[in-house]
Structure formats: C-alpha cells, structure tokens
Amino acid sequence: MSTECICGSGSLDLWLWAQSSTEFPDRLSLMEVRLQAQEDEITLLKSSLADALRKLHLHDQQIPLLKQQLISLSLEDALPESIQFTNETPIKLRGEEEDAFEEEMGKDQTWSSIVEESIQPTTIRTLQQQQSKSSEDSQGSCPQTPTSSSPAPPKEPASSPHGGPLSSIREGEKMLCLTNPNCSTRCNCKHQSHLHFHIFMCILPFILLTGQSIKMFIRGRPITMYIPSNILNYEELRMDLPSQKLDLDWVYGYRGRDCRANLYLLPSGEAVYFIACVVVLYHISNQTQRHYQKHTDCVRCLAIHPDKVRVASGQTAGVDKDGKPLQPFVHIWDSKTLVTLQQIGLGTFERGVGAVAFSSSDAGTFLCVIDDSNEHMLSVWDWNKNIKHTEVKSTNEAVLAVDFSPTDTNNIISCGKSHVYFWTMSAGTLTKKQGIFGKYKKPKFVLCFVFSLTGDVLTGDSEGNILTWGKSAADIKTLGKGAKETFQIMKQTRAHEGSVFTMCILQGGAILSGGGKDRKIIHWSADLAPERECEIPEKFGAVRTIADVDGEELLVGTTRNAILRGTFSDGFVAIVQGHVDEMWGLATHPTQNIFLTCGNDRQVCVWNAEDHKLDWCTTLEESGLCADFSPNGAVVSVGLSTGRWVVLDLQTKEVVSDLTDGNEQLSVMRYSPDGSFLAVGSHDNFIYIYNVTEGGRRYTRFGKCTGHSSFITHLDWSKDGKYVMSNSGDYEILYWDVASGCKLLRNRFESKDREWASYTCVLGFHVMGVWLEGSDGTDINALCRSHSKSMVAVADDFCKVHLFQYPCPKPKAPSYKYEGHGSHVTNVRFTHNDSHLLSMGGKDTCILQWRVKGAGTGDHKEHLASSSSVFSSSSEEEEDEAGSGGWEEEWSERERKRQAGYQGLV
C-alpha cells in the first residue's frame, strides 16, 4: 500500500484551490452532480416503465375475471329495489385479483376507466332495462326526481369526482349518470334519463377501504401494504415512544486524515481528540471514554487552555435536510465536568471554523479563530465575555494553523498555502507582515509551526524542511524606509522526505517532528541536531500530530485515522483505530458481543463491543458494502462492489469461499434462520439463493429470484426460512417462495401474517411509521428491529439515529432522535442481546456504540463494560493530506443526494 504524501502534489493544490474558490463547489463538481442526478433519474424511469408493463400485463389477465363476476352479479340480482349496495356488501375477489387491482389504483388510470373497459354495452343495456322496469313498479322516489318545487337535474353532468370516461356514457340519446355523488344508498329512481350504478359507487371503492390494506406514497408512487389479521381496527392503533432509550457508550475512530493539531493529553490522563460531532476524552490507563456532545456538526479543530482544563472546539457549518448551510460556532467547555462555558461566533463565522488557539502569556484571556470563508477571517475574542476584540481578512489561500506567541499576546502567527504571516495586534487592529523566503525555495504549503524557547519560530513545510525564523533588522532597500525589525529565515534544516506534518516542543526545548512520506518521528535537540528517530508501521499512514506524554512516551495521530502509543525504543501500538473511507457494511454476531464493519477503504474489521477494541482486520481487493454472520457464528459473508462475495472464517481469518454473482455491486447478504440458505441481493435486480453446507464453508447455487425492476436494497427471511421479503430501489415490496424454487408470490395479501426472523426492510407495514412526511424514498438508509421485537432503530440521511417502538405502522409515529454522526448514517444493528445498538456513519468514518436503557433490554443480565458519556453529533467528509477540511465536499454530497434521490448504495 502506498503511503506517498500528496501534500505537495497537484491533487492537493487543486483541492486547496477549491477550498478558497467561490462559496459553491467548483464547476467540475457541479457537472458531476448533475450527471449523477440524470443517471439516477433515468434508472428510476426505466424501472418504473418496466414495473408498469408488468402490471399492465397483470391487468390484462384480470379483466376477463372481473367481467365475468360483474355480469354474473347483475344477471342474478337484477338490481331489485330491496337490495342496498353499501360498504357492508363487498365483492370478494380472490387474493391475486385484489392485489392486482390494488396495484392498478396506483397508476394514473382511475377505477372508473378500469370498470368501463371491463363492461360490454350489452351489459349496460341489460342493467338499464332491469332497473327501469323495477323503478316503474316502485313507490319510492329519488331525491333527483324533478318536482314543481325543485329544479330539473342537469342533462349532462360535467364531471364526476371519480373522473374517467365512465362518469358519462351515452346510450342512444340518453345520458347514463353512473357516478352521481348525491345519490342515496337505496336506488328507487324513477327518472328515466339517469341510471345510478351503485355497484360502481359502493362496491368498488370498498375494495380500497376494506380495512385489509393501506397505501403510502413515496415520490408519487403508491406502495400497498396489507394489514395483518391480528389488527382489528387500524385507526385505533396508538403510536407511543419506545420504553427504551439510548446513551452513547463508545466512539470508534479518530479524524486524522484531513485535520491537524487535534490530539492532546490532559493532566487527568485523558487523551482529547475528535471524530464526527463528538469530542472524545479517552483515559489511556483506565481505557474509558467520556464524550462532549454539544456540537451540531463535524468538529474541525481543538485548542487547550493554558490551565489544561478548559477546551475550545470549533465545528463546520454543515447543512440542514434541505441543503441550506447552518451556522458554525466555537464551544469553550470544561473538560472535568463537560459543561459548556461559552459559545462564541454564532452568526459570525462562515462555512466552518478551521483553526483556534488560546493566548498563553495572559492566562488564556483571548481566543483566536480563523474561519473557512473565502477571506479566511481572523478574529480575536475575549471569550469569557463573548466579545469580539478585532477581526481582519486573512488571505484567500487555505490557512492550516494559527497560534499566539507564548510571550506576547499581541503577536500571532498563521500559516497555510504558500505563506506564513506574522500578525501584530495594537489598539484593536491587526496588521500583518508576510514571511519572505528570499533565497530559499518557497514551499507550496507551510503546514505547521512551533515557538522555540529562544523566541524563534520554526515552520515545517511540504518540501520536507524546517525553517528557523528569527527577528532581525528589516531590509530597508526591500521593505522601504521606516521598516523595523521583521522575521527572516535564519536557517533551513532538511528534516523529512515529503512533508513535515507536525512539530512538538518538549520540556527543555527539544523538538519532535513527524513526516508524511517517510512516516518518521525525529527527535531533535534545541539547536535542531537530530538525535533519535523511528518509523511508524505503513498500515497506519503518515504522522499527523504528536502529543507528549512524559518526555519519553508519545501519542501519535496518523493520517489513516489511528492513534498510536509508544516510545522510540519500544515502538508504537494502536490504541484507537478506524476506517478511512465511507462505510456501509455492518453485521453483529448472533451470540457474542462482536460486530463487523466494511467499506470503501477495502478494510474488513471485526470489533469487540465489550472490550471496545479492534480484534482483527483484513484487506480485500475491492470495497465491502454488506455483510452477515452465519447463525452458527463461525463464518461471515461479505458482499463487494464488483458482484463478488467472500466468506471469512472468524477463527483463522481466512477466505473459505469466494464466488461472484453478476458484475454489479452487492447490497445485502442475509442467511436464513437455520443457516441452510444464503440470499445475496445485487444491483443487477436479482436475488441469488445459495445452499449452505459444511457449517457455512460450502455454497452451491440453489436459484435466482427474478422480478424486481430495480436494484435490491434490503431483504429478510421468514421465521421458518421458506420465504424472503425484499425491497428495491424503486420502492417495491416483493415476496418470494424460496422453498418452491424462488417463486415470486404475486398474491402479496397472503404474506400479511407471515413472521419474519429479522426486519431490516425499510418498506413494510410494520415500519411504515418511520417515514417522515415528505420523504423521497432515500431519506432512510437502513433500519433494524430489536431481537425482543419491541423497538426499531433507523439510520437516516440527515446524520440522525432514531428509535421507534415496534411495530410502527402509522404515519407520524413519535421517536427518540440521537445526534452524533456528521454524515449520512448508513447502517444500524442491535447486538445479539439488544443491550447495545451500533450505528455507522458514511463519510464521517465513525462507529457509535449506544447503550440501550429501559425495559426489556437485558441490561441487568449482560452489561457491557462502558464509561460515562453525554450526547453527540458529527459529520464531514475527509479530504487530502493538507488537512484543511471539506465544507464544499460535504455540501455537494448532501445536495446531490437530496436532489438526485441518491439511494446511498452506489
């Protein structure tokens, strides 16, 4: 695996150029967004067309049956006046026929047009003659019969509330009024020019209102769901909050890929760092976590007060569910109590907060902030009073670091792309002097800096050099008359191959530097003479930041989102690890507190939820998008992005089976309850069924479920292992009889009472209430029913985890909402005993472990080791090695998903 630093490369240059461009993503990104939107729309249109053709074929098959029933009914009953057609007199169609007509009502075609196509003119004439004869002998009267005191009825009703050609049919010169809304239930009409077909008005609408089904609409598309037999009165169902709640228990991961200076050690023995929307305080010795969770979007930067207790953390602006930017701010909080002391800058900063720093010479009175606006505004705050002391435009280039001089609050240094600025604060204003590189090569990026004990400024750059800047008399010829002392380069020291990502001053003046391409940590004397060095393992990436523990032991944050602990002599081991790219696959072990994650970084990670550690990790050849443990817990299957899937042995960590189905990505893997079958859902619209033998180590193709008109998104097995329920990208719910050869069950009504071993399908009667009003079908990425069948967890596209009661079949069901992720939440799963819930972010590369509290969770029986926590939220997309953040990327991603109906599995 290449660890070559890209900080000085063209790709970094392009990315930082995008950071300092306009307030919207660059033109190329917008074109990609539009292209993706068009492709997604075409896919949906194609699937809708295929679905329509299939249902039209069904309709053609059912028309003769309907004709036969209507004719038979009319001839047998002859519409005598004693018969009342009410909602209590239904026509009972066979299940498949009823299902077909329920589907038809979702089309533009109306009930009137369907019935009109199904009735011959002779039938109408027969009914008309019979009704006319009956009405001549009747003593009743119709409310529409003209009298001397009532106006004559209209000769041609303009339209019917039901629409369609059937609303007015000419028979000779007479108009047959078929859909008069004012007609009474009993038809005793003597008026010869109108014939009221209560068979259409009373019986056919009853099929929609039988109480056996209910429709929900997503993006205008109807989805019919049948009400189970044990629900006698759907309208009287109550939707309550679940009896359980969630508390954040553990946070897996660290954001080192694109942020810097975000790892510190407190006197309490806790390492402070962040990922997503959570600032984590991890006690190294006790191996416990606490969490600061007051941020509303991704945390971007940290600073520690000189008292080593108070902490400042800045966040990105983020976007709401409509794609509108939200306001960023900085929180100052107490690391002992986790109490927020001050919130500054709300309404002042743009896009996000890129860097923060406390002053040190005045006991930390001031806080310097640089935002992510085009001008990268630099502001100085009296944070305790929440007063902005001064503000000035910094530069249009990316700014990567800022800090006060340790000896003078009025001096501030900032650095970034091709610059280092020396700021002087006087009388409420800031003036800057740019560092002049002179005879030395000007680097593309000045990535970090520290203050030496002698007052010099040491900068690390993308050329691998450490430059020593000292104050000296200004060059009057260059700077003009009146110029006083200025910072100039006194010495250049070659330090690393590739970039110098971080530097750290130790007690006594010694210096530590961390490299990018060479992954080295070098110990320098105060006069920059190299003394010791070591290299961190390649799998952890480059050195992102260094924190001193005791002068010998170090904490090292890396660009592959790991935190290492160790010494120069003994080497380094990981104490925090995480994924480095978008994640989708999540599976929990059937009997142990173990779970698996996989994603676009091609890593498959098996975690111990009790010890909060990574048990083992392996690298695949392609991205992993879905996974499932076999019921015996011995193996786990992982679906990849190419149609290939592998089965891993949990003990040996070896691949015991390797197969391929189609050439498109796989979206779901699911074992049957007894482990004898494996269902593989693909983006090629098929579900592949395999026989499983030898304890999950041998697989043979059993069949293929063919019938979906779009890609498979979710599926579940029935409790008896004979049937499968599946969802697709065009919001379709289908049922399959696997035992009978993967047969599509066209009569979906018969599946309404079936028990499901798991419930992860996002569309279905039992989870209909989890969809918010106005949802477009892509807002929910995943859900999971608890094993106790008392609650259902939902992962949405707006960084939230929801907890509903189960079942949840009514709209606007209440839920508990939990923040913590800073990107779309891609998956959720309960542990085997429902004691914990795991949620996984997409771009935030964060895994959150939530403790389930409340009735029926099994906490008293099996409680996982945990620590105190608060509450959180997080997100943001990782960027390149410059570590400048990615507000434009985050905005573009969410806006694209919102507008284009991004399913989330692509």
N, C-alpha and C positions, 0 to 999 in steps of 0.2 A: 504494500500500500504506500503510495507516495505521500510524503509529508512536506513536500516542497512548498515553501512560503510563497504566497501570491501577493504579499503586501506591496511589492514594488512592481508588480506585473500590470499589464494593460487592463486586465479584468478588474483589478482593484481601482485603477484610475477611472475606468468607466463607471464603476459603481459609485465612487465618491463624487464623480461629476453629476450623477443622477441625484445624489443627496442634496447637492447645492443648486439644483436647477429650479424649475418652477414649482409651484405648490401642488402640481399634479404629476403623476408618473410620466416618464418620458414617452415620446411618440411611439417608439417600438413596443413598449409595454402595452399601450392602449390598443395598438393594432393586434397584438396577440390576444388581448382580452376580447376584442370584437370578433376575431376569428374563432376563438373558443366558444363564444356565445352563439355564433352562427352554426357551428358544428353541433353544439348541444341541441339547438332548436331543430336542426334537420333530423337528428336522431329521434327526437320526440315525435316529430311529424311522421317520420317513417313508421315508428312503432304504432302511432295512433291509426295510421292508414291500414296497417296490417291487422290491427285489432278490429277495426271497423269492418273490413272484408270478412274476417272470421265470423263476426257476429251477424252480418248480413246473411251469411250462409246458414247460420243457425235459424235466423228469422224465416228464411225461405222454407226450411224444413218444418217449421211450426205452423205456418199459415194454413195448410190443409186441416190440421188438427183443430185449429180454432174455428174454421168454417164449419166443420162437422159438428162441433159442440154447440155453436150458436144456432145453426139450422135445426138441430135436434131439439134444442130448448124451445125455440119459437114454435115448432110444429106440435110438440107435446102439450105445451101450456096454453097456446093460442092467446096468450095475454088476456085472460079473463079479468074482469074488474075486481074480483076478490083477491087477486094476487098483488101484494105490495112488494116492490123492489126496494129494499133498504140495505143499509150497511150490515144488516144481520142475515142477509141472504146472499152469500158469496157463491161464485162459481169456483169449484175446486179443480184447479188444474194440476196435472202431475208435476212433480218436483222439477223436472228438467224443463218443461214448458214454462213454468212460472219463472224459473231462473232466467230463461232466455228473454222473456218479456220484461222482467225487471231490468235486464241489461239494456233492452231497447229504449226504455224510458230515459236513459242517459244520453241518447242521441238527440239530434235536432228534430227528428220525426216525433210527432205527438201521438197520444193514444187515439185521437180521432182519425188520424191518417192511417194508423195501423188497422183499426177496425174497418174503415172504409175499404181498404184493399182486400179485406177478408170476407166481404159480404157481396153476394151477387144481387143485381137489380131485382131478380125474381123473388128473392127473399124479402126485400123491402116491400115489394108489392103485396106479397102474401101477408106480411105483418100489418100492412096498411089496411087491407081488406078485412082482416080479422078484427083489428082494433075498431074500424069504422062500424062494422056490424054490431060489435059489442056495445059501442057507445050509443047507438040508436035506441037500444033497449034499456039503457041505463037511465036512472032518475037523477043521477048526480050532475054536478056542474063543475066546469073548470074555471079557475079564477081568471083565465084569459078570455072566457067567452064574452063577446060584446053584449052589452045591455044598454038600455036607454040612459043609464047614469054613468057608464064607463066608456072611455074612448076605445075605438077599434084598435086591435093589435096591429103592429107593423106588418106589412105584407112580406117584407124580406128582411129578416134580422141581419143587421150589418155584419155582426161577427159573434163569435162565441168565446166565452172565457177560456175555452179549451183549444181554440184555434183549429186550423186544419180544414181541409175540404169537406169533412163530414159535417161541419157546422151548418151548411146549407146545401141540400141536394134537391134538384128539380126533378119531379116526377110528372111528366106531361107539362101542364101549366100550373101545377100546384107546387108550393114550397113546403118541404117536409122539415119542420123545425125539430132538430134532433138534440139540441143542447141548450134549451131554454132554462136559464138559471132560476127562474121564478116558479117553475113547475112544482106542484105538490107531490108528495110521495106516492099517493094513490092517483092513478090516472083515470079520470072519468070524463075526459074531454069530449064535448060534442062538436067542437069546432072542426069542420071538415078540411080546412086548409093547413092544419098543423097536426103532426103526429109526434108525440113525445116518446122517444125511446128511452125509457128508464133503464133498460138493460145496459145502455151505454153510460148513463149518468150515475147509476147506483152500483152496478156490479163491477165494471172495470176499474173505477177509482178505488174500489175496495181492495183490489189486488195490491195497490200501493200502500194502503193503510190497514193491511191485515193485522198488524202488530207482529208480523213474523220477520220483518226486515226494516232496515233504516239505511238511508243514503247519506254519505258525506261527500263533499265536493272539494277537490284539490285542483287548482288551476282550471276550474270549469269542468273537470272530468268527474263524473259520478262514480262512487265506489259503494257497491251494495254489500251490506253486512247483515247476516241473519241473526236474529235474537235467539239465544238458547232457550230451550223449553223450560228451564227452571226459573226464568224471569217471567213472572205472570203479568206485571204491569211496569213497563219500561219507564213511563212518565213519573212513577212514584219512586224510582231509584234515587237514593241520596249519594252525592259525591262529597266525601269528607277528606280532610287531611289525613295522611297516614299516621298511625300511632307511633311510628319510629321517626327518628331524626338522625342527621349526620354531623359528625365532628371531624375536622381534619386531623388525621393521625400521623401521617408521614408524607414527606415530599421526596420523590426520587428525581435526581438530576441536578444540574448546575448549568448556568448560562455563561459559558466561556468562549463560545465560538465567535461571537461578534461584540462582546463587551469587555471592558478592561477595568482594572483597579476596583474589582468587586469582590475581593476576598480579604477579610481582616480577622485578627484574633483579639478577642476581648479579654480583660483580666479575669473574667468569670470562667475562662477555659472554653468558651464557645467560639466557634468559627462563624462569622457572619458572611452570608452570600445570598444571591437571589436567583430565582428562576420563575418565569411566568409572572404572576402578580404577587408572589409570596417572597418575603424576606425570611430566610431560614437562619435560625440560631442553633447550630449543631454542637452539642457538647462532645468534644473529642474523646474524653476519657469515659464518660458515662454512656456514650452512644445514644443520646436522647435528642429530641428536637423540640424547639418551640418555634412559633410562626407569627410573624407580623403580617396581618392580612387586611389592612385598611386601604390598600391601593385598588383602584378600579380598572387598571390595565397594566400592561407589562412594566415591570421595574427596569430601569435602564442604567442607574448609577447609584453609588453609595459613597458616603463620607462619614468618618468617625470624628466626633467632637474631641478636643484635647483632654476632656475628663474621662475618656474611654467608656462612657456610659451612654451618652446621647448619640443618636444616629440620624443622619439625613438620607432620605431615599427619594429619587425622582423617577417619574414614570412617563411613559409615552402617552400621546393624546388618545390613540385608539379611535374606533368608530362605533357608532351605535348600530342597531339591526337594520337601519335604513341607509347605512353607508355614510352618515354625517359625522364629521370629526367631533370628538369630545375634548374638553379642556384638560390639559395636563397640569400637574402641580408637584410640589415638593412637600413631603411629610418630615417633620422632625419629631422623633419619638424616643422614649426611654427604653433602653434595652433590658432593664431589670423588670419593669412592670408591663412593658409593651403598651403603655399608654401614650396616645398621640399628644404631643405638647403644642405643636403648631402646624398649620397648613398654610403654606405661602404660595403666591403666584397664580392662584386660580383666576383665569381670565387675562393673565399677563403673558404667559408663555405660549408659543405656537408649536404645534406638532408633537413636541415632546421635550423632555429635559435630558440633555446629553451629558452634562458633567456638573458636579457640585463639589464644593470644598469649604471647610470651616477655616476661619483665621485661627492662628495659634498664639501669636505674640500678645494678644489682648484677652486671653482666656476664652476664645471662641465666640466673641460677640457677633461677628459678621459671617455671613454665608454668601459665597459667590456661586452664581448659577449661569450656565450657558445653555440656551435652548436650541431647538432644531429648526428654527425658522431659516429663511434664505439668508438673512444677515447674521445669523447666529448671535443673537443679542446677549451681551454680557451684562449682568446686573448684580449689584451688591446689596444685601439685605441685612438690616438689624432684625434678625429672625425672631428674637424674643418678643419684640414689639410689632412684628409683622409690618415693618416699614421698609419700603424700597429706598435705599440710600442714594443710588445712582444707577444709570443704565446707559449703554452705548452700543452701537453697532460694532460687531467684532470683525467678521470677514464673510465673504460669500463662499469661502472654501470650508471643508469639513474641519471641525475642531474636535480633537480627541482627548485633551486633558487640560485642566486648569488647577491652580493652587496659589495660596498666599505664600509670601516669603515668611519663613519661620521667625524672622527677627523684626519684620516691619509689615504691619497690616496694610500700609499704603502701597506696597509693591505686590503685583500679581503677575504670574506667568501663565501663558496659554500657548498651546502648540497644536499642530494639525497638518493638513496637506501643504507641503512646501513652505511652512512658516513656523516661526517662534516669535511671539510678541511679549514685550516687557511693558507692563501697564503701571502707570503711576496715578494714584487717587489723591486728589487735592481739591479742597473746597467743594466737595460734592460732584466733581467731574473726574472723568477718566481720560488720560492721554496715553497713547501707545507709541513705542519705538520698536521697529521691526529689527530682528536679528539679521545682521549682514554676514553672509557666508564667505564673501570675499574670494580668496584664492582656493577655498575648499569647495568641493563639489556640492552643489545644492541638492539635498535629497528630495525624493518625491513626497516623503512623509516624515515628519518628526513625531514619533509615536509615544514617547514618554519622557519624563524628566524628573530629577530629584535635586534637592539642595544639599551641597556638601557642608561639612562642619565649618569650612573656611568661608562660606558665603557664596561660593561659585555655584553656577547652575550646570548640571550635567544632563545632556539630552541624548536619547537613543533614537536612531533613525532607521529608515528602510534600507540604507546602504550597509548596515551592519556596524556602524561606527558609534562611538561615544564621544561627543564633542564637549569640551570644557569651556564654558562661557564665564569670563571674568570681567569685572568693571575696570575700565581704563579711560584715559582721556580721549575725548572724541576726536576724530579726524576732521579738522576744520575744513580742509580742502574738499572733502567729500560731503560733509554734512552742513557746511556753511558756518558763518560767524555766529557766536553765541551758543554753539553746541557745547554741552558739558560732557561729563563722563557718560559712557554708554557700555553696554555689554558687547564684548567682542570675543571671538573664538581664540582661546589661548592654546588649546591642544586638541589634537584628534587622535583617538585611540581605536585601533581595529579590534573589535570585540567578537563578532559572530559572523558566521556565514548566513546570509539572509538578514532579516530584520532583527532589531533589538526591540522586543515587545514590552519589556518591563524592567524596571530597576527598583532596588530597595536599599535603603540606608540602614546599617546595623549600628548598634551601640558601639562607640569607639571610632566610628567613621568609615568602617569597611563597607564595601558596596557589593550587592548581588545583582547580576544581570541575567535575563532569560532570553534565549534566542528562538527564532522561528524555524528556519530551515534546518539548523543543526540540532535543535531541541536540547541545547546545553544550558546548564546553570553554572555560571562562573563566579567565583568568589574573588573580589579584587581588594587590594589594600587601599588605604585612603588616597594614595597618590596614583591609583589605577595601575598597579602592578598585579598581574594575575597570580593567584596563589593556589586555588583548587578549582576543579571543575568536575561535573558529572553529566551524564546524558540520560534523559528520561526515556522509557520504552516508546517505540514508534507507535504502538497502538493507541497511545494517549494523545498523540498530536504534539503541537508546539507548546512552548511555555507561554501562558497568557498573563499570569500575575503571580507574585510571590509574597508570602506573609511570613515574617519571622516569629518563631515560637519561643525559643530560649537562646538564640545565638548559634545554636548547633542544629536543632531540629527546625524543619521548614514545612510550610504548607504551600503547595503549588497548584494553581488553577491552570487547566490546559484548554487548548482550542477544540478538543474533542469532548468537551463538557464533562471532565473528570477533575476531582480534587485529590491530590496525592499528598501523602505524609511520609517524611523520611529525612535522612541525613546524607551528606556527601559520602561517608564511609559505608553506610549500610544500604544505600539505595532507597527507592521510593515505592510505596504501595498505594493503591487506590482506596480511599475511604468513602468517596462519593463518585458514582458513575451514572451515565445516562445515554440516551440516544442522541444523535447529532442531526437527524433529519425527521421529516414528517412521519408520524406513526399511525397505523390503522389496525394492525392485528393484536388482539388481546384475548387470552384464554386463561381460565382458572382451573386448577387441579380438582378432580372430583372428590378427593378425600384428604388432601393436605393443604396447608397454607402456602401454596406455591402458585405463581402465575407466570405466564409467558407473554412477551411483547415482541413485535417485529415491525419493521417499517422500511422507508426508502433508503436508509443507510445500510441495508442488507444485513443488519445485525439481528440475530435471534437471541433474546436474553431471557433467562429463567431466573426469577426473583424469589426470595424467601420473604413472605409477607410478615412472618413472625420476628425474624432477626433483622428485617429491613436491609437486606444485603442482596447483591447480585451473586447467585450461586454459580452460574456459568454462562458463557456467551460464545456463540459461533458465528462465523461469517458465511453467508450464502453467495451464490453467483448472481442472484437477482434480488429485487426488492420483495420483501414479505408483506402481504396485505391482509392475511386472515389466518386463523389457526384454531385448533380444537384438540383437547385431550381425549384420548380414548377412555371409556368408562372404567377400565381396569387401571388407569393411571400410569401405565408402563411406557406408552409412546404418545407422541403429539404430532399431528399433521399440520403442515404449514403450506398455504397457497401462495404462489408467487405471481409476479407481474406478467409472466410470459405464457401462462397456461400450464406451467409445470408446477408440480407439488411434491413435497418430500415428507417422509415420516422419520422422526428422530427418536432414538432410544434415550430415555431420560437418564439411565444409568451410565451407559457407555458414551453418550453424546454423539453417537454415530448415526449416519443415514442408513436406515434399514430398508427403505423403499423409495423409489424415485420414478414418478410417472408424469405423463403430460396429457392434458385434455384440451384440444383446440390450440389456438395461438393468441388468445386474448387473456387479459388478466383475470385472476380468480378473486371472487369477492366474499365467499363464505365456505367454510368447511364445517360439517356437522355429523358426528357419529350418532347412530341410533342408540336408544337407551341401553340395549343389551350389548352394544358394540359389534353386532354382526354385520352392520352396513355402515358405509360412509357416503354421505352426499356432498358433492362438490359443485358449488354454484359458480357459473362463469359469466363473463361479459359477452359471450357468444350466444346468450339467451337460453342455454341448455343447463340442465342439472344432471350430472353424471353420478350414477349409483354404483358402488363397489361392494362386493362381498369381502368381508374381513375375516381372516383366519390366522391361526398361529399367534394368538394374543395380540393382534394388531400389527404383525410384521409381514403379512402376505395379503395382497389385494388383487382381485380379479374383477373385471368389468361385469356388472350384472345387467345394467340397462341405462337408458338415457331418457330423461323427461323432456319432451318436446311440446311446446305450446305457448310459451311466453313470447311476446312480441317485443321485448326489450331485455336489457341485461338483468341478471339476477342480483338482488341486493341482500336479501335475508331469507332464511328458511329455518323451519323447526320440524322435529319428528313428533309423531303422536306417541302417547304413553305406551301403546302396545307395539310400537316400532313398525307398523304396517303402512302408515300414511305420512305424507310430507305436506306442509303448508309453506308456500313461498310468496315473496314479494318481488316486484321487478321495478325497473327504472321508470316505467310509465304508470306506476301506481296500481298495479294489478295484483289481485289476490287469487291464487290458484291452489288447488288441492290435487294430490297425486296418490294413487293406489300403487305403492311400490311392490307389495306382495303379489299383485296381479300383473306384474310386468311393466311398472312405471306408467300406468294408465292415467290419463287426465280425467278427473271426476268433473263432468260437465254439470252435474246437479250439485251445486255448492250448498244447497239447502241441507243436504244430508250430513254435512260436516259441522253443522252449527253446535252440536252437543259433544263433539269429539274432545277428548282430553289430550293436552299437549305436554310432552315431557319437559320442554323448555318453551319460553316465549321470548323470542328476540325479534320477531317480525314487527316492523313499525306500523303496519297496517293490519287491522283486525278489530273485530267488535270489542274485545276485551281491553283494548288500549286506545280506542278511538278518542277518548277524552284528553289524551296527552297532547293532541294537536291544538295549537293556539289558533284563534280566529285570524284568518288571512294568511295562513301558512301556504307556502308554494310547493310543498312536497319535498323540498330539500332541506328544510329547517331542522329536521331531526335526523341525525346520522345513525344513531343506534339506541336501543333500549334493552333492558334485561329485567325479567321477572325474578323475584327472590325465590329461593327454594321453598320457603314457607308459603308462597303464593299470597302474601299479604301486602306486598309493595312492588312497585316497578320504578326503576331508575331510567332516566332519559338523558342522552347526550345531545345537545343542540348545537346549532351553527353560530351561536352568539356567546360562546365562552361559558355557558352555564351547565350545571348538572341539576336536574330536577328529581324530586322524589314524590311519587304519587301513590295513592292507595291502589290495590289491585283486587278485583278488576276495576277498570276505569273506562266505562263505556259511554259516558255522557259528556257533551262539549262543556268547555269552561270549567273543567274539574280543577279544584284547588291543589296546590303542590307547594312543597318547600323548595326554595331555589338557593343554590350554592355557587359562590364565585371562587375563583382560584386560578382557572385557566385563562390564558391570554390569547388563545387561538381557538378555532372551532374544535369542539370536543368530539373526538372521532369514535370513541367506544367506551362502554361501561360493562362491568361484570361484578357479580357478587361472589365472595369466597364460598367454599363448599358448605359452610355452616351459617351463612348470612351474617357473620359477625362483622364483616368489612365489605365495603364497596370500593372498587378500583375504577378510576376514570383516567382517560388518556387524551392528552392534547395533540393537535396536529402539528402545526408549525412551532408551538412553544416547546416541543420535545419534553414535556413534563408529565410525570405519572403521579397522580394524587391518590393516596390511600385514605379512605374515610371510615371512621369507626361508626357502626350502626348502633344507635342508642334507642331503647324503648322496648315495648312489649314484643315478645316472641322472637328476639334476635339471637338468643343463645349466648348473650354476653356472660351470664353467670356460669355457664358451663365451660366455655372455651374463650378466654380473653387473650388477645394477642398483646405482646409487650408493646407499650406505647408511651408517649410523653405528652405533656400539656401542650395545648395548641389554641389558636384563636380562630381565625377565619380568613379566606384569601381569594384572590382572583389573579389571572395572569394571561399574557399573550405576547405575541410579536414574532416576527419572522427573523430567522437568523440570516446574517449576511456574511460578507467575506472577512478576511483576516484583519482588515483595518479596524473593525470593531466600532463602527460609527452608528450602528442601528439600521433600521429599515422601515421608517414610517410609511414611505411611499409604497414599499412592497406589501406591507400589511393592508394599507388602504386599498391597493389594487386587487389583492387576493379576495378580500371580503366583498368588494364592489362587484368583482367578476362573478363570484358565487351568487350574490344577491340577484344580479340582473340576468345571468345566463342560466339560472336554475342548476347550478353546479351540484351534481349528485354527491360528490365527495369521495367517490371510489376511484376516480380517474387519476 
